[in-house]
Amino acid sequence: MKNTIQPLAFALALAAALLVPPACKSPTSSDADGEADITVINDFGSAVDIYMDGELRFTLQDKWRIEIDDVTIAEHLLEAKQPGTQAVIVSERIDVTEYADYAWTVDDPPDIDVINSRDEILSIFMDGTFLFELGEEEDRWITDVAFGSRLLQAVSAETGRPVASATIKIEEYKDYTWTIE
């Protein structure tokens, strides 16, 4: 009976060791190994293909992070593309100058923070489409705005007359602000 239990215990321990994924390095840890690493974080809202220097490295699911290990000291081009296509969502050059940990976040689509500094309720329109009403001294976000020129208009909810307008060119994956005074 003793000989039967030991091989079974060994087999269970081996199976458990193979099923447990290896631990990931924290992007804030120091590199005692003397290597440079780049942690890629996906906050885009959907999966993206990650390329480094023109080579597909991996597909990164939303809210995941993966580390590119042992990166050479040089400038590297990182690109996030729509999966299975060559359509670039965002790219950035990272200048790896020392053996340290670096991080790059693929951010979500651009948003616009609309701030009402007026003492009246406003109806907010983008490209001629009503979006929402905005109270006095209130702000609200227009989320996931498409690239291109966006015409924003504020109309007095009481009188129906236009009080302000602005054209914002959405060209980068960053957030924009429109303050109505």
N, C-alpha and C positions, 0 to 999 in steps of 0.2 A: 504494500500500500504506500509506503514511504517513497519508493521509486516512481510511482504513478503521480503523486502530488507534485514533486519537484519539477518534472518536465511540464506539467500543466501550469504551475506558478510561473515558470520561466517563459512559457509561451504567452501567458496573459501579460506579463511585464513587458515583453518585447512588442506585443501588439499595441499596448498603451503608449509606449515610447514612439512608435511609428505614427500613431494617430495624432499625437500632440504636435501642433505646428511650432516651428522654432520661434523663439522670442525675437521681436523687432527691436532695433536700437532706437532710443529716443533721439529725436532731432536736436535736442539741446545738450546731449552728452558730449564730452570732449573725446577726441579721437586719440586714444593712446596708441593705436596701431599705426598712426602716421598716414592716414588716408583721408581723402576728401569724399564726402557723400552729399547727394542732393535728395532731399525729401520732397516728393511731389504730392500735393494735397488737392483733391477734387471737390470744389464747392460750386461747380457749374450747374448742377441740377440734373444731369444725365451723364452717362458714360462718355469718356473721351479716349481717343488713342493718343498716347504720349510718344513723341519723337524727340530724340536728342541727336543733333548734328546730322539730320536727315534720315536717321535710322529708327524704325519703329521699335520701341522698347517694350511697351505693354499697353493693354487697355485698362483704364482706371475707372472703376465704378464710382458713382456719386457718393460723396462723404468718405471715401477711402483715401488712404495715403500709402505710398510705396516709396521705398528708398532706392536710389540708384547708387550702388556701392562703388568705391574705389575709382572715383572720377579723376581724370588727369588734370594737372595744373594747366589751364588754358581757358580761353573763352569758349563757352558752349551755347549753341542755339537750342532752346527748348520750345517745342510746339505742341499745342493741343489741337487735335483735328477731330472732325466728326468721324465716328467709327466707320471704318471701311471706305472712307473717301479721302481725298486730298484737300478738303475744305478746311482751311485753318480758322480756328475759333480765336485763338490768341497765341502770341509767341513772345518770348523774352530771351535776351542774351544774359547769361550769368557768367561773370568773370571769376573763375575759381583761381584765387591767388595764393591760397595756403591750404594746408591740410586741416580742414575744419568741416563742420556740418553747415550746409546751405539748405534753404527751403524755397519752394516756388508754389504758389497757390493759383489754380485755375479757378477764377472767380465766376460768380453767376452773371447773367446778362445785366446790362446797365439798368439802373433805376433813376427816377427823378424825384427829389424831395420838393414838394410844392408848399411854400410857406405863405400864409395869408397874414400880412401885417396891417391889414385894413380893419376898420370897425364895422364891417358888414359881412354878411354871408355871401359867398361867391359860388357860382357854378363853374366848374373847370372842364374845359374841352381840350382834346388833343387831336390834331388833324381833322377838326370838324365834328368829332364824336364826343358826346357828353360822357364824362368819366365819373364825377362825384360832386357833391356840394362840400364846401370847405367853410367851417365856422370862423368867427372872428378870432384873430390871434391863434390860429390852429395851423398845423402842418399835416400833410399826408403824402404817402409815397405812391408814385406810379411805377409799378414793377415790370421787369422784363421788357424793356423798351427796345424796339428794333432799331438797327443802325440806320442812319440817314438823317435828314433834316426833319425835325418835329415842330409843328406850329402849335404852341400852347396859347390858350385864350382863357381869360377870366371875365365872367359876366356877372353883374349884380343880380342876385337872386330876387331882390325886391323890385327893381325897375326893368330888368332884362337888357340893360345897356352894357356894352363892353367897357371894362375898366382898365384892362391891361392885356398885352400879348407879348410873346417872345418866341423866337425861333432858336432852338437848341440843336446843334449838330452833334449827333451821337456817333462818335468815331472810335471810342475806346471802351474796353470793359472796365468802367469805373462808374461811380455814382455822380449824378449832376444835381444842381439845386436851382430852383426858380423862386425868388422872393417877390411877392406882389406887394407893392407899397402904395 
